[in-house]
Amino acid sequence: MHDTCPNCLQRDIAPAVTRRRGQTTRDGYQCPRCQQQWITERIDTAYRHHRDDAA
């Protein structure tokens, strides 16, 4: 999942590191423009799309 730098607002930054534990994914980012580093964490089931919802 790509993100936006919280410091300089550079968009579409790919994660430098991704780690998964159970149903949680943690992505580490570093902005190529300003070198800001940050981490995001998400619960994978919150991002799962259900085929039943599309009908």
Secondary structure, DSSP 4 states (H G I P E B T S, - for coil): --B--TTT----BPPSEEEEETTEEEEEEE-TTT--EEEEEEEGGGGPPPHHHH-
